[in-house]
Amino acid sequence: MPTVAELIVEGLRRAGVPRLFGVPGGGSNLDVLEAARVHGLPFVLCHQEWAACIMAAVTGELTGCPGAALSTLGPGVTASATGLAHAFLDRSPMIYVSDRHPCSALAFTTHQRLDHAALLAPIVKGSVTVTADSVSQAVADAVRLALGEPRGPVHLDLPADTARQPAVPMATDIVPLPRPAPEAPVLDRAAEMVMAASRPIVVAGLQCRAPDAKWLRAFCEALPAPCLTTYKAKGAIPDPHPLGAARRATRDSWRRAAAGISFPRSR
């Protein structure tokens, strides 16, 4: 029967994770690394935890599959925060696995003990403590959450006394369900607003990804409308293109069509 650590690695591989980054300590980290070695998931030893998380985030952004990183407990989690914040802000899918004190020691342990979930709550999409009876489901849920829009990091807290426990694998669907298409009346209303604009301008942001570039260019040319890009969307429409922002004055435009932009919510 496989162990909890082996099922975590199996779930990561099924999700298309190409390699694991990290700065391991002891505890459950060692069990995950051994499972990764046995099952052929390459491990990249990093100099700092935040760097491991950034590498995992960039891997997720480039491949479309979640990146993955691990660290030890306590200070290892705090040192990972900068990298996790990067993944959260840049909408990069990744799974972060942290070691944790054994469940049996939580009642009296104070050394390097932190509430990992509370610490990471503002910069991850979700945080789950892994148990032997739900590990397959926890990994599948974490992958779906990481890949669901807006994409981002998800935290798995793995107690040291849980990683080696035997666990029954479950048949779970790793791939997230596709987002429903916008309703026809909504699209019609958006088209009416764009066509009514006297000087439309398109703004492309970080969620306008490489597969979207050809549609963005076709949209801009059909209007026609110049395109402004944030630094994360740079290249979505080539700078030499006549509708590239560098080639057009846009200060008189007043109706915007946004692609991949996150607007702050009013409080």
N, C-alpha and C positions, 0 to 999 in steps of 0.2 A: 504494500500500500504506500502511495507517495506521501511525502511530508508536506506540511503547510508551505515551507520554503520552495519545494519543488513545484507545487501548484501555482505559486506566485510567478515563478520563472516561466512555467508553461503558459500561463495566461498572457504574460508579456510577449512571449514569442508568437502566440496566436494573434496578438494584436499588431504584429509587424515590427515590434521594437528591434532595431538592428544591433544595439549594444547597450551596455549598462555603464554609467559613469558614477564615480563616487570617491569618498574618503572614508573607508571602513574603519570601524572600531572593533569591539567584540560583540558578544551577544548574538542576536539574530542576523547581524550583518554577515557573519562568517558562514552561517547556514545558507543564506541567499547566494553568497559567492560560490560556495561549493556546488549548489544546485545549478548555478549558471555555468560553471565549468563542465559539469557532467552533461548538461543539455545543450552545450555549444553556443551559449550566449556570451559573446566577448565582453570583457570588463576592461574599462579604461581607468587607471588610477590617476587621480587628479591632485593638484597641489592644495586646493582649497575647496570647501564644500560649495560655496557660492558659484565657483567656476564650474564645478560638476553640474550644477543645476542649469547654468546658462548653456553649457554644451548640450545637455539633454533638451533644453527648450529649443535651441537652434536646430537640433536633429529633428524634433517634431515639426518645426516650421518648414524645413526643407523636404521632408519625406511625406508629410501628411499623416504619418503614424505617430503614436505617442513616443516621446523620448522617455528615458528612465534614468533615475539617479537614486543613490542611497547614501545614508550617513549614519553616524552613531547618534546616541540620544543626547539630550540636554544641550551642551554647547555646540554639538554637531548640528542640531536643529536650528539654533540661533544663527550659526554661521551660514546656514543654507538660505536664510530669509531673503538676502539680497537677490540671489538667483531665482528664487521662487517669485519674488515681486516682479522681476524682469519678465518671467513667463506669464504672469497674471496680466501685466500691463500690455504686453505685446501679443496677447491672445495665442500663446504657443502651447500645444497640448503636451503634457508630460505627466508621468507617474513618479512620485517621490516616496521612497520607502525609508522610514526611520526605525532605528532600534528603539526599544523601550524597556524599562525595568520589568522583571517578571511580575506577573499578577500577584503572586504570593508574597512579594516584597513591598508592594505599594503601601501597605499599612504602616510601615516603619522606616522606609528608605527616605533619606533626605539628600544624599549626595547626588548632585547633578540632576535632581528631579525637577522637571518643569511640566506644565500642562501643555503638551505639544499642540493639541487641537485648538486651544484658546489662543496660543501664541500665533499660530498660522492662519487663524480664521479670516483676517482681512485680506490675505494674499493667496488663498487657494479657493478653488470652487467647492471643495468638500474634504472632509477628514474622517477616516474610518479606522477603528481599531480592529485588526484582523483576528478572527477566531477560527479554530479548527473546523467548526461545523458550518462556516459560511465563507471560507476563503475563496472558492471558485466564483461565487456570486459577488463577493466584494471586489475582486479584480475586474470582473466583467462590468460591474456598475461603475468602477473607477475609470475604466477605458471609455465607456460610453459618455460619462460626464466630461472627461477631458476633451473628447472629440466633438461634443455637442457645442453649438454656437451660443455664446461666444466661447471659443476654445480656451483652455487654460490648464493650470496644474491641479492635480488631485493628490492628496496625502494618504498614504497607508501607514499606520502605526503598528509595528510588528513586535509584540512582547518577546523577550528572550526565551521564555519557557513555552512559547507557542510554536516557534519556527520548526522545531523538530517533531512536533506531534503528528501522528498519522492523520490523514484526512481523506475523505472520499471525494473523488473528482465528480463534478456535476457538469452536465451538458448545458452550457450557457452560451448565449449569443453575444459575441464580443463587439460586433459591428453595430454602431448606433443607427437607429431608424432615421431615414431621410426626413428633413424638414418638409412640412406640407407646403405646396405651392401657394402663392398668394391668390386670393379669390379674384375672379375676373372683374367684378365691379371696382375693386381696389386698384387693379392695374389700369383699368379704363380711366379712373379719376386721376391717377398719376400721369397718364399720357396726356390728358386734357390740360393739366396744369403746366406740363413741360411745353406743350405746343402753344399755349397761350402766352408764354414768356417772350418778351421782345428781345432780350439779350441773355439767353440761358448760359449757364456755366456749370461744368461738371467738376465735382470735388471727389477724388479717390483717396481712400485711407488704407489703414494697415490690413483690413480684412478683404481688400481687393487683391486677390492672389494671382499667381501666374496663369492658371487656367481661365481667369476672368479677363485677361488682357485683351484678347481678340474681340470679345463682346464689348468691352469698354471702348475700344477704338472704333468699332462699327457704330456704336451708339453716338459717339461724339461726331463722327463723320455724317451720320444721317440727319443730325439736327440742323446745321452743324453748330458745335459749341466748343469753346476752348476747355481744356482740362487742367485743373490744379491738382497736384498730388502732395500728400504728406511725405516725409522722408522714408517711411516704411513702404509706400506705394511707388517709390521712384522707379521708373522704367516701365510702369504699366502702360504708359503711352510714351513713345520715344521723344526725347527732347527735340530732335530735328524735325519732328512732325509739325506741319503748319498749325495744328490745333494745340500743340504743347504750350504750357503756360509761359515758357520762356520766350515764345514767339508772338504772344498776343497780349495786348493791354486788356485788363479785365475789370478795371475799377468802376465801369459804368454798368456792369451786369448786375441783375437784381434777383433773378430766380435761379436757385441752385438745385441740381440733381446730385445726390450723394451716393457714392458707391463704397461700401466698407467703412463707413465713418461711424464712430461711437459718439453720440451727443450726450453731454451730462444731463442728468435728470434734475428737475427743479425740486427743491425740498419744501 
